[in-house]
Amino acid sequence: MDKLIIEGGVKLKGEVIISGAKNSVLPIMAATLLTDDACLIKGVPELRDTNTMVKILRSLGKGVEFNKGMVTVATLKNTNYVADYKLVSTMRASFCVLGPLLGKLKKAKVSLPGGCIIGVRPVDLHLKGIKALGAEISIDSGYVLAKAKKLKGTHIYLGGVYGSSVLATDNVMMAAVLASGKTIIEAAACEPEVVDLAEFLNKMGAKISGHGTPTIEIEGVKHLHGATHTIIPDRIEAGTMILTALITKGDIIIKNVLLRHLGALIDKLEEAGVNIIKTDNSIHVSYKRPLKAVNITTLPYPGFPTDMQAQMMSLMCVTPGITIVTEKIYPDRFMHVAELNRMGAHIQREGPHAIVEGIEKLSGAPVMASDLRASASLALAGLAASGKTSISRIYHLERGYENIESKLEKLGAKIWREKE
Ligand code: UD1
């Protein structure tokens, strides 16, 4: 296993290009199971998670090539309907093969993904939606077995205790595209990645409307064909780079971004006193003066993303004043708190809240990555800290940030890898 070493205190400067969105490409790759035709997906980031999805599709009978950001998926043999525990357990998003397998084959056996460090993460909403379409569901030996003679469009309310669910919306939408009649999903997730999936499905011949709003309508079709699609830029990587510029007191131009996907973050940063220069597809962030502490509450899109909470907390650790961070999506997503405190931060956790008292400077320390976004928050903290930070278990970071070390290195960071 590798660890990441960062010598902090360098003001990062230059240009960085954002990769395709991880949370968009994974369900879109799964959607290729809905057709026997070939599909071409462009702008695919080279990540541990995209490689896991390649393995899953291959295990289900697809021929997949992944080269220079392009994924081609073709059908090699009859689609297998069993997604194995060994693969699904390494990545929760692989559960989104359930909807397309059921839609296409009318049967699917997919391992339950289990919880993870950021919370219990149930799949009740996925199963509720799929059941409503007429599938029989049973759970046996850790697998969900779903089967149906035929799927029938219906009205489904998909809201949960913590609001809408991104992957449940994806799964139900993918199961419904080949159902007979009309499906209406209410309380659907509005995340840009859901919209990207719906647009890919429409290119394949689906009839989906309302995506991007809480009510999605799907008019079932008889079959889907192959399609070509380019993945939207990763708004979480873009947000992480904006915060990298600010926490290092640097000056970074971030290219290949869609501003409209970053509204809640940019609004918070403007409240904190940051001046962000925006063009159509780039953002220029330059640190000019000390920021103001701002409170953050994570919410489903278009609210402040839970996937930016940890990184924003790192910035607030070195911003004078008190910040209250409230986590409304994953109330236990605070694994980074103890590690940031090891670097000298003053953070107190109170249930779903963390109270951050900003200090002048963090100090480098050995810390441990616990999940993807927590790792990013530690990297940000390390870049701003005095001295050396070593982050172990960085495979978490590789799940979601393409070429992160070389991107940061090009901006001037002193960052390298060592064996644990
Ligand atoms: C997706 C993202 C993840 C992000 C999360 C929230 C992907 C691959 N991952 O995960 O990066 O952090 O959205 O924006 O897109 N819930 C239920 N029952 C369910 C499903 C979810 O109660 O059946 C709860 C979850 O525990 C959580 C909330 O709903 O509290 C939102 O989760 P959800 O949107 O489903 O997250 P994912 O789609 O798994």
Residues whose N, C-alpha, C, O or C-beta is under 5 A from the ligand:
A	BS01	UD1	N23 A93 R121 P122 V123 D124 L125 H126 G160 Y162 S164 S165 V166 L167 A168 T306 D307 I329 Y330
